[in-house]
């Protein structure tokens, strides 16, 4: 899922900018998310206090991550779970694939999990002759299309109900409909049969409570609960950053996660999983494994600026407000984690091929404002830009972008000399005066022509400097 070459991101983003239908879908869905969020936030006066509490808890947890992971492991093992620490994606994939094969399982159901997308688990299972089925409706839809999710929370955000209706007709031979109720009923009928036949389940983890060894999974469709409770063998996959200290800490996150992610007061299903089923219990798996993944997170932890990104609870809200994401969509990023938070974590999780993503931002700060755990995303983006630019192996940019960057460096040099900058500004204002109409320029030469290609530019007016007030003179 990582970007495979620098050209991929530039080519895909350039193509996405030309896709006006994609932008319409993204704008509609993102606006709906934000409208719902605004309503539930207004109804909950303690929202900002909960954000502060969540930020404090996560920051403290990340600072004591080693201790909490040891405590979590002990509690999980005490409850009958088998725990495996995976250093990277390859180790995690191998452990899970080998486990599925050792059980002779043929039907694997998966609850929504960005971490399994990160480790590219589905292709590994398919290569081993195992058929994994995504059971979250959005994930199920994109799996049928043979593509990855376009959003952390809303995998099929880039599709309309008409797109999905045509997909179901093509795949299942059903009569075409674009009615969401009928489409959902069709997916439910097919997935129910798959759940009944499943012998192996996999889900992600939203929170892992070190104090009790409890894994918390939040979702809206019940598919996560079915994936974790119906099959005889269940595997939960989580990044090392998912751990929080105490059960009492959880309420702060539940108050903000659904509100920020989907505009709900609370998700429909909140499952607390503490080990496999015990003697006398009817529900739950006979065997439970927990795969705890590093995959570059320790390197993030070692960076005093970047470690703050480990506070992320994967709500996806920063994508909804990001003007870049809303323009190009998730697939253009060529990373399983798109948008502002993806631009931060992807370079560490997927290597230098994703090194260009921190530059895919306007630094407007909307992501920082909406983040429910108060991650200073613009600051981290600037930090990563500095690392990529000043590091031992600086990025190589396409020629057109390199020219733009050279121009920016020249402008920065001029801006360090205010008198020269003012003089050049006055000269430019006088030169542009004959080309202005009603105070606006409709055309400018390169490199400024990209602006006037889409909008008019206000003609600069030379400003007279005010004389400095004389000493002791009344204002």
Residue pairs with C-beta under 8 A, 6 or more apart in sequence:
1 117
1 118
1 120
1 148
1 334
1 335
1 336
1 350
2 334
2 335
2 336
2 346
2 349
2 350
2 351
2 353
2 354
3 9
3 333
3 334
3 335
3 346
3 350
3 353
3 354
3 356
3 357
4 334
4 353
5 353
6 353
6 356
6 395
6 396
6 397
6 398
7 398
8 334
8 353
9 332
9 333
9 334
9 356
9 357
9 360
10 356
10 398
10 401
12 328
12 331
12 332
12 333
12 334
13 328
13 332
13 333
13 360
15 332
16 22
16 327
16 328
16 329
16 331
16 332
17 327
17 328
22 158
22 329
23 326
23 327
25 157
25 158
25 159
25 160
26 157
26 158
26 325
26 326
26 327
26 329
27 326
29 154
29 157
30 157
30 319
30 320
30 321
30 326
33 154
33 262
33 263
33 317
33 320
34 263
34 320
34 321
35 263
36 262
36 263
36 264
37 259
37 260
37 263
37 317
37 320
37 370
39 263
40 259
40 263
40 264
40 265
41 47
41 259
43 265
44 255
44 259
44 265
46 255
47 255
47 256
47 259
50 252
50 255
50 256
51 256
51 372
51 373
51 374
52 374
53 252
54 252
54 253
54 256
54 313
54 372
54 373
54 374
55 311
55 373
55 374
57 244
57 245
57 249
57 252
57 253
58 244
58 310
58 311
58 313
58 373
59 308
59 311
60 245
61 68
61 243
61 244
61 245
62 241
62 301
62 307
62 310
62 311
64 245
65 240
65 241
65 243
65 301
65 310
68 210
68 243
68 244
68 245
69 210
69 240
69 243
69 292
71 210
71 211
72 208
72 209
72 210
72 213
72 243
73 83
73 292
74 213
75 210
75 211
75 212
75 213
76 83
76 213
76 275
76 290
77 83
78 213
79 213
79 274
79 275
80 275
80 276
80 278
80 288
81 213
81 275
81 276
81 288
81 289
81 290
82 287
82 288
82 289
82 290
83 289
83 290
83 292
84 92
84 95
84 289
84 290
84 291
84 292
85 292
85 294
86 92
86 95
86 119
86 291
86 292
86 293
86 294
86 295
87 294
87 295
88 294
88 295
88 296
89 118
89 119
89 120
89 293
89 295
92 119
92 121
92 237
92 291
92 293
92 295
93 119
93 120
93 121
93 124
95 291
96 121
96 124
96 125
96 202
96 235
96 237
96 291
97 124
97 125
97 128
97 130
99 233
99 235
99 289
100 108
100 125
100 128
100 130
100 200
101 128
101 130
103 199
103 200
103 232
103 233
105 130
105 199
105 200
105 231
105 233
106 130
106 131
106 199
107 131
107 133
107 194
107 197
107 198
107 199
107 200
108 125
108 130
108 131
108 132
108 133
108 198
108 199
108 200
108 201
108 202
109 132
109 133
109 135
109 194
109 195
109 198
109 200
109 201
109 202
109 223
109 226
109 227
109 230
109 231
110 116
110 122
110 132
110 133
110 134
110 135
110 139
110 201
110 202
110 203
110 227
111 135
111 136
111 201
111 202
111 203
111 204
111 217
111 219
111 223
111 224
111 227
111 228
112 134
112 136
112 138
112 139
112 155
112 203
112 204
112 219
112 223
112 224
113 202
113 203
113 204
113 237
114 149
114 152
114 204
114 314
114 336
114 337
115 204
115 205
115 237
115 238
115 239
115 293
116 122
116 202
116 204
116 237
117 148
117 149
117 336
118 293
118 295
118 336
118 337
118 349
119 237
119 293
119 295
121 132
121 202
121 237
122 132
122 134
122 143
125 131
125 132
126 132
132 202
133 140
133 143
133 191
133 194
133 198
134 140
134 142
134 143
135 191
135 194
135 195
135 221
135 223
135 224
135 226
135 227
136 155
136 219
136 221
136 223
136 224
137 156
137 184
137 187
137 221
137 223
138 149
138 154
138 155
138 156
138 157
139 149
139 155
140 187
140 191
141 155
141 156
141 159
141 164
141 167
141 187
142 148
142 149
142 150
142 155
142 156
144 167
144 171
145 167
147 331
148 155
148 331
148 336
149 155
149 156
149 330
149 336
150 156
150 157
150 158
150 329
150 330
150 331
150 338
151 157
151 158
151 316
151 319
151 330
151 338
151 339
152 314
152 315
152 316
152 319
152 337
152 338
152 339
152 341
152 342
153 261
153 262
153 314
153 315
153 316
154 316
156 164
157 329
157 330
158 329
158 330
158 331
159 167
160 178
161 178
161 179
161 180
161 183
162 178
164 178
164 183
165 176
165 177
165 178
165 179
165 183
166 176
168 174
168 183
168 186
168 187
169 175
169 176
172 186
172 190
174 186
177 183
191 223
195 226
195 227
195 230
196 230
198 227
198 230
198 231
199 231
199 232
199 233
200 231
200 232
200 233
200 234
200 235
201 226
201 227
201 228
201 229
201 230
201 231
201 233
201 234
201 235
201 285
202 227
202 234
202 235
202 236
202 237
203 217
203 224
203 227
203 228
203 234
203 235
203 236
203 237
204 217
204 236
204 237
204 238
205 215
205 216
205 217
205 236
205 237
205 238
205 242
205 290
206 216
206 217
206 218
206 242
206 257
206 313
206 314
207 215
207 216
207 242
207 243
207 244
207 250
207 253
207 313
208 214
208 215
208 216
208 238
208 242
208 243
208 244
209 215
209 216
209 243
209 244
209 245
209 246
209 247
209 249
209 250
210 243
210 244
210 245
210 246
211 245
211 246
211 247
212 247
212 274
213 274
213 275
214 247
214 272
214 273
214 274
215 236
215 238
215 272
215 273
215 274
215 290
216 250
216 270
216 271
216 272
216 273
217 224
217 225
217 228
217 236
217 269
217 270
217 271
217 273
218 254
218 257
218 258
218 267
218 269
218 270
218 271
219 225
219 267
219 268
219 269
219 271
220 262
220 264
220 267
220 268
220 269
221 268
221 269
222 268
222 269
224 269
224 271
225 269
225 271
227 234
228 234
228 236
228 271
228 273
228 284
228 285
229 283
229 284
229 285
231 285
232 285
232 286
232 287
233 285
233 286
233 287
233 288
233 289
234 276
234 284
234 285
234 287
234 288
234 289
235 288
235 289
235 290
235 291
236 273
236 288
236 289
236 290
236 291
237 291
237 293
238 290
238 291
238 292
238 293
239 292
239 293
239 294
239 295
239 297
240 292
240 293
240 294
240 297
240 298
241 297
241 310
241 311
241 312
244 250
244 253
253 313
254 266
254 270
256 315
256 372
256 373
257 267
257 313
257 315
257 372
258 264
258 265
258 266
258 267
259 265
259 372
260 315
260 317
260 370
260 372
261 315
261 316
261 317
273 288
275 288
276 284
276 285
276 286
276 287
276 288
277 283
277 284
277 285
277 286
295 349
296 348
296 349
296 350
297 310
297 348
297 349
299 348
300 306
300 307
300 309
300 310
300 345
300 348
301 307
301 310
305 379
305 380
305 383
306 344
306 348
306 380
306 383
306 384
308 375
308 376
308 380
309 341
309 344
309 345
309 375
309 380
311 373
311 374
311 375
312 341
312 345
312 373
312 375
313 372
313 373
314 341
315 372
316 339
317 370
317 371
317 372
318 339
318 340
318 341
318 366
318 367
318 370
318 371
318 377
319 325
319 330
319 338
319 339
319 340
319 341
319 342
320 326
320 370
321 366
321 367
321 369
321 370
322 339
322 340
322 361
322 366
322 367
323 362
323 364
323 366
324 339
324 360
324 361
324 362
325 338
325 339
325 340
329 338
330 338
330 339
331 338
332 338
333 339
333 342
333 343
333 346
333 357
333 360
334 354
335 342
335 346
335 350
335 354
335 357
336 342
337 345
337 346
337 349
339 367
340 361
340 367
340 377
340 381
341 367
341 375
341 377
342 357
343 357
343 358
343 360
343 361
343 381
343 384
344 358
344 377
344 380
344 381
344 384
346 354
346 357
347 354
347 355
347 357
347 358
347 384
347 388
352 393
352 395
355 388
355 395
356 388
356 395
358 381
358 384
358 385
358 388
359 385
359 388
361 378
361 381
363 378
363 381
363 382
364 378
365 378
367 377
367 378
368 374
368 375
368 376
368 377
368 378
371 377
388 394
388 395
389 395
397 405
403 447
404 447
407 447
414 420
414 421
414 424
415 421
425 460
425 462
426 462
428 460
429 459
429 460
429 461
429 462
430 462
432 441
432 444
432 459
432 460
433 459
435 441
435 443
436 459
439 458
439 459
440 456
440 457
440 458
440 459
441 452
441 456
441 457
441 458
441 459
442 452
442 456
443 449
443 452
444 451
444 452
444 457
448 457
451 457
469 475
